[in-house]
Amino acid sequence: MLLQDIPEDNNLVIELSMNGQKYEFPSKVIRKVNQSVLVEPIRINGKILSFNSSGGGITVSVFLSLIIYDKGQ
């Protein structure tokens, strides 16, 4: 499945891998733009998670997992 095939308002899980640690965050597709999707920001305790680093040398990998629900039920 391509990113542009993911329907708007669909739930997904963002898997973040950083320095050997993996974290999972629920999110939702809010809009499709060209061949990309915009997702809700990751919030922790009401604050938006930022990937800025002043020290440098940090590599962040992000993977999306689509959650498909049968909307007929």
Beta strands, then each sheet from edge to edge (+ up, - down):
strand 1: 11-18
strand 2: 21-33
strand 3: 36-39
strand 4: 43-44
strand 5: 47-48
strand 6: 60-66
sheet 1: 3+ 2- 1+ 6-
sheet 2: 4+ 5-
end
